[in-house]
Amino acid sequence: MMTIRLTRGGAKKRPFYHLVATDSRSPRDGRYLERLGFYNPLAVSHEEVLRVDAERVKHWLSKGAQPSERVQYLLKEHKVAV
């Protein structure tokens, strides 16, 4: 099954996440098919918190990909039209 989820990057105690489309069986930070955006939970006021390519997210959802709980929350909270 395909899933849209977050992969962790960044330094110790400074997380940064990429929003990716991947096979649900692959490891969290493993291989992915396409990078769809990013989420920066520690962004200061002038930095971007979330960037999503809504067109590609719609594409993957139409192909049957399931977003993770956190991705669903982020898309809804930041009012990304998908």
TAGICOR-V926288 format. One record per helix or strand of 3 or more residues. SS is the DSSP state (hx for helix, st for strand). FROM is the first residue (numbers start at 0). LEN is the number of residues. Records with the same first field share a line. If there is no record, write none. Layout:
SS=FROM-LEN + FROM-LEN
This chain:
st=1-10 + 13-10 + 33-6 + 49-3
hx=53-9 + 68-9
